[in-house]
């Protein structure tokens, strides 16, 4: 390799890493734009069927999905996986990472059971290739529990997450970001198995730790704020839950965008507790807006879209509407 080629390699990889850090920091638009400009440069430098080019393409699709277009990400990773298997082999770590991405966006697009099945198939391969306690293997364990829960197996998910947390705490400590992610999901599942007061206590403890780790406007921190608000309402204080959601919604719109699936989740939940606290007219207007956006972003058959339609259908139609 010539010196010019070596410098070119280093520059391209550094710019790709910079783009990924932008996405991690919440600036998904800049991450997508930068990766979009880098893709043809990687293809020219390495060729279209090279691991470095395929990796850059994966990053690009991932941040498009994180920016609020899960359908694009799902289509992309369905297309990319056979290429990874052909170029790198079926058990290359990057191929396995593509499989993890495919499982994630399968779930985000509404097929929770399908996402769990993909994780269940991937987990033993990652454990064998990378090791049972490799961070990527533990990510698959976490995601398997998550999608199992989303498909209705909350008790199973909670049991799996408790076991996983013990491993993550032993390896990295209780306040490591990965441990905090699992603690978040444990708190959520605790509420979903019928212990909302305990969930509130867990989220109150968790929120300042996540804020310290990532900052107050990080997308994961906003998700923890959402869950704290939701379970506060579920635990018997709907007025406070509603107030917390009213405070959160404009922040999510600003940080993640008005059409982002997580923003729409907060809009749906705010409408639900707005109705419970007696303002059916405001709830109806908010739900109608969320339903229109969910249909466009997620599709009419997505479980979240159907949930919004069902909730809206149960409300009285405001006079003059």
C-alpha positions in Angstrom: 0.0 0.0 0.0 1.4 3.4 -0.9 1.7 6.3 1.6 -1.1 8.2 -0.3 -3.4 5.2 0.0 -2.6 4.8 3.7 -3.4 8.5 4.3 -6.6 8.0 2.3 -7.6 5.0 4.4 -7.0 6.9 7.6 -8.9 10.0 6.5 -12.0 8.1 5.3 -12.2 6.0 8.5 -11.7 9.0 10.7 -14.5 10.9 8.9 -16.8 7.9 9.2 -16.0 7.6 12.9 -16.8 11.3 13.2 -20.1 10.9 11.5 -21.0 8.0 13.8 -20.1 10.2 16.9 -22.4 12.9 15.5 -25.2 10.3 15.4 -24.4 9.1 18.9 -24.5 12.7 20.1 -28.0 13.2 18.7 -27.1 15.0 15.5 -28.5 12.4 13.2 -29.1 14.8 10.3 -25.4 15.7 10.1 -24.4 12.1 10.5 -26.6 11.0 7.6 -25.4 13.9 5.4 -21.7 13.2 6.1 -22.1 9.5 5.6 -23.9 10.1 2.3 -21.0 12.1 1.0 -18.5 9.5 2.2 -20.2 6.5 0.6 -19.1 7.3 -3.0 -15.6 8.1 -1.8 -15.4 4.7 0.0 -16.7 3.0 -3.1 -14.2 4.7 -5.3 -11.3 4.0 -2.9 -12.1 0.4 -2.0 -14.7 -0.8 -4.5 -18.4 -1.4 -3.9 -18.0 -4.9 -2.6 -15.4 -4.2 0.1 -15.9 -4.5 3.9 -15.1 -0.8 4.4 -17.7 0.3 1.9 -20.3 -2.1 3.3 -19.6 -0.9 6.8 -20.1 2.7 5.8 -23.4 1.8 4.1 -24.5 0.1 7.3 -23.8 3.2 9.3 -25.7 5.3 6.9 -28.8 3.1 7.0 -28.6 2.8 10.8 -28.7 6.6 11.3 -31.5 7.0 8.8 -33.5 4.6 10.8 -32.6 6.3 14.1 -33.6 9.6 12.6 -37.1 8.3 12.3 -37.4 6.2 9.1 -37.5 2.6 10.3 -38.9 1.3 7.0 -35.9 2.5 5.1 -33.5 0.8 7.6 -35.4 -2.4 7.4 -35.3 -2.5 3.6 -31.6 -1.6 3.6 -30.5 -4.3 6.0 -32.6 -6.9 4.2 -30.7 -6.0 1.1 -27.3 -5.8 2.8 -27.2 -9.1 4.6 -26.7 -11.4 1.6 -23.9 -9.1 0.4 -22.2 -9.3 3.8 -22.5 -13.1 3.8 -21.0 -13.3 0.3 -18.2 -10.8 0.9 -17.2 -11.5 4.5 -18.8 -14.9 5.2 -21.8 -15.8 7.3 -20.0 -15.7 10.7 -17.8 -12.6 10.2 -18.5 -10.2 13.1 -19.7 -7.5 10.7 -22.1 -10.0 9.1 -23.4 -10.8 12.6 -23.8 -7.1 13.2 -25.8 -6.7 10.1 -28.1 -9.5 11.4 -28.5 -7.6 14.6 -29.5 -4.5 12.7 -31.9 -6.5 10.7 -33.5 -7.9 13.8 -33.8 -4.5 15.4 -35.5 -2.8 12.5 -37.8 -5.8 12.0 -39.1 -5.1 15.5 -39.2 -1.4 15.1 -41.4 -1.9 12.0 -43.9 -3.8 14.1 -42.9 -7.5 13.8 -42.0 -8.1 17.5 -42.1 -11.9 17.3 -40.0 -11.9 14.1 -37.4 -9.7 15.8 -37.2 -12.0 18.8 -36.8 -15.0 16.5 -33.9 -13.3 14.7 -32.2 -12.6 18.0 -32.8 -16.1 19.2 -31.1 -17.5 16.1 -28.2 -15.0 16.3 -27.4 -15.4 20.0 -25.7 -18.8 19.9 -23.7 -17.8 16.9 -22.4 -14.6 18.5 -21.6 -16.5 21.7 -19.6 -19.1 19.8 -17.8 -16.6 17.5 -17.2 -13.7 19.9 -17.7 -15.2 23.4 -20.6 -15.4 25.8 -19.7 -12.2 27.5 -18.6 -10.1 24.5 -20.4 -6.8 24.4 -22.1 -7.7 21.1 -23.3 -11.0 22.5 -24.7 -9.2 25.5 -26.5 -6.7 23.2 -28.2 -9.6 21.5 -29.3 -11.0 24.9 -30.7 -7.7 25.8 -32.5 -7.4 22.5 -33.9 -10.9 22.7 -35.4 -10.0 26.0 -36.7 -6.7 24.7 -38.5 -8.1 21.7 -39.8 -11.1 23.7 -41.4 -8.6 26.0 -42.8 -6.5 23.2 -44.3 -9.7 21.8 -46.1 -10.2 25.1 -43.7 -12.2 27.2 -43.1 -9.6 29.9 -42.3 -12.1 32.7 -39.8 -14.0 30.6 -38.2 -10.7 29.5 -37.9 -9.5 33.1 -36.3 -12.8 34.2 -33.8 -12.6 31.3 -33.0 -9.0 31.9 -32.3 -9.6 35.6 -29.8 -12.3 34.7 -28.2 -10.1 32.1 -27.9 -7.1 34.5 -25.9 -9.2 36.9 -23.4 -10.0 34.1 -23.2 -6.4 33.0 -22.7 -5.1 36.5 -20.0 -7.7 37.2 -18.1 -6.8 34.0 -18.5 -3.0 34.0 -20.2 -1.7 37.1 -23.8 -0.7 37.9 -23.5 2.8 36.2 -22.0 1.7 32.9 -24.1 2.9 30.0 -24.9 -0.7 29.0 -26.0 -1.6 32.6 -28.1 1.6 32.6 -29.8 0.4 29.4 -30.7 -2.9 30.9 -31.8 -1.2 34.2 -34.2 1.0 32.1 -35.7 -2.1 30.5 -36.1 -3.9 33.8 -37.9 -0.9 35.2 -40.2 -0.8 32.2 -41.0 -4.5 32.4 -41.5 -4.2 36.2 -44.4 -1.8 35.4 -45.7 -4.0 32.6 -46.0 -7.1 34.9 -48.2 -5.1 37.3 -45.9 -3.3 39.7 -46.2 0.4 38.6 -45.1 1.9 41.9 -41.9 -0.1 41.9 -41.3 1.0 38.3 -41.6 4.6 39.3 -39.0 4.2 42.0 -36.6 2.4 39.6 -37.0 5.2 37.0 -36.5 7.9 39.5 -33.3 6.3 40.6 -32.2 5.7 37.0 -32.9 9.1 35.4 -30.1 11.2 37.0 -27.6 8.4 36.3 -28.5 8.4 32.6 -28.5 12.2 32.5 -25.0 12.2 34.0 -23.8 9.6 31.5 -25.3 11.1 28.3 -26.7 14.6 29.0 -30.3 15.7 29.5 -31.3 15.8 25.8 -30.0 12.4 24.8 -32.6 10.3 23.1 -32.2 7.4 25.6 -32.6 9.9 28.5 -35.8 11.3 27.0 -37.1 7.7 26.8 -36.4 7.3 30.5 -38.3 10.5 31.2 -41.2 9.2 29.1 -41.4 6.0 31.1 -41.1 7.8 34.4 -44.1 10.0 33.3 -46.1 7.0 32.1 -45.6 4.9 35.2 -46.2 7.9 37.5 -49.7 8.1 35.9 -50.2 4.3 36.0 -49.3 4.3 39.7 -52.2 6.5 40.5 -51.1 10.1 39.7 -52.4 10.8 36.2 -52.3 14.6 36.6 -48.5 14.5 37.4 -47.9 12.0 34.6 -49.7 14.2 32.2 -47.7 17.3 33.3 -44.4 15.4 32.8 -45.5 14.3 29.3 -46.6 17.8 28.4 -43.1 19.0 29.4 -41.4 16.2 27.5 -43.3 16.3 24.2 -41.9 19.7 22.9 -38.4 18.6 23.8 -38.7 15.3 21.8 -40.1 17.3 18.9 -37.1 19.6 19.0 -34.5 16.8 19.6 -35.9 14.0 17.5 -38.4 15.6 15.2 -42.2 15.7 15.2 -42.5 12.5 13.1 -40.0 10.4 15.0 -41.6 7.2 16.3 -40.4 8.0 19.9 -41.9 11.5 19.7 -45.2 9.9 18.5 -45.1 7.5 21.4 -44.9 10.4 23.8 -47.8 12.1 21.9 -49.9 9.0 22.2 -49.3 8.6 25.9 -49.9 12.3 26.6 -53.3 12.0 24.8 -54.2 8.9 26.8 -53.6 10.7 30.1 -55.2 13.9 28.9 -58.4 11.9 28.2 -58.2 10.3 31.7 -57.8 13.7 33.4 -60.9 14.9 31.7 -60.0 16.8 28.5 -61.4 14.6 25.8 -61.4 17.4 23.2 -57.6 18.0 23.5 -56.9 14.3 23.6 -58.9 13.7 20.4 -57.0 16.4 18.6 -53.6 15.1 19.7 -54.5 11.5 18.9 -55.8 12.4 15.4 -52.4 14.0 14.7 -50.5 11.1 16.1 -52.5 8.6 14.1 -51.9 10.5 10.8 -48.2 10.6 11.5 -48.0 7.0 12.6 -49.8 5.8 9.5 -47.2 7.7 7.4 -44.1 6.7 9.3 -44.9 3.2 10.6 -47.8 2.1 8.3 -51.4 1.4 9.1 -50.8 -2.2 10.3 -48.0 -1.4 12.8 -49.2 -2.3 16.4 -48.5 1.3 17.6 -50.6 2.7 14.8 -53.4 0.3 15.6 -53.2 1.2 19.3 -53.6 4.9 18.5 -56.6 4.2 16.2 -58.2 2.1 18.9 -57.7 4.8 21.6 -59.0 7.5 19.3 -62.0 5.4 18.4 -62.9 5.1 22.0 -63.1 8.8 22.6 -66.3 10.9 21.9 -66.1 13.0 18.8 -65.8 16.7 19.7 -68.7 18.9 18.7 -68.1 20.5 15.3 -65.4 18.0 14.4 
